[in-house]
Amino acid sequence: MAYVQLTLLCVASLCFLAPCMSMTPEEARVVVWKTSGEALGEAKAKLAMLVKATQASATTPEQRSCVGRKVGFAFQDAKMRVYQATMQVVQFGHDHGMDVASTDVETARKVVSEELSKVVNSVVKDNEQLFKQCLA
């Protein structure tokens, strides 16, 4: 119970400081790019686990070789798709004159994170299919 109260106190005090204050366009870009970096790190971690699992499932040298050839493509694909999604978010905000002054940092981070999470999940799903081709 004390832990929950302490957590609520910390969140409330943070809310009265920077994270809940409105932000400038430059701060909005920082939020977008920071969240983008986090999403790319998540994509790379998930792909690394996928590669390990696929290599562990490979039973022949040909299958392992196939997985090895596709690893670089998978990571490059993840980087490209996260970057493209980030640029789309930035461009959308710029084109539509989004009023970032009325948006708090946490709301912006949540929206951007949700969009990039969709991209990360798509990248992992698509590359999972790519690696399964090696095991067929």
Beta strands, then each sheet from edge to edge (+ up, - down):
end
